[in-house]
Amino acid sequence: ARVLEVAKRLSLRAARGETVEEEGCERHREPLKVFCKDDGAFICVICRESRAHRSHAMLPVVDAVQEYKGQIQAHLQALKEGRDKLLGFREAEMRRSW
């Protein structure tokens, strides 16, 4: 969900013509280069070494984006198929009503 939220914010900024800058860590002012799978959050390299994240599963941002992109596309495809099925039912019911 957080990956999708960040992607939406970046695409909205780009659509408005705003300069899209890489978001940084609020605490350390470092680039967010790591994704903490346990917390579902992008973190900086300094945060990765903190007690709060040290034992968590981590991924580089690029790998996390690819992993979650595939999952989002799979969910999107399932939703599209469900929508098409419901539209088919709706159309059949409308025909039956007429």
PyMOL commands that set and color helices and strands:
alter all, ss='L'
color gray80, all
select helices_A, chain A and resi 2-15+45-48+61-97
alter helices_A, ss='H'
color red, helices_A
select strands_A, chain A and resi 34-36+41-43+58-60
alter strands_A, ss='S'
color yellow, strands_A
deselect
rebuild
show_as cartoon
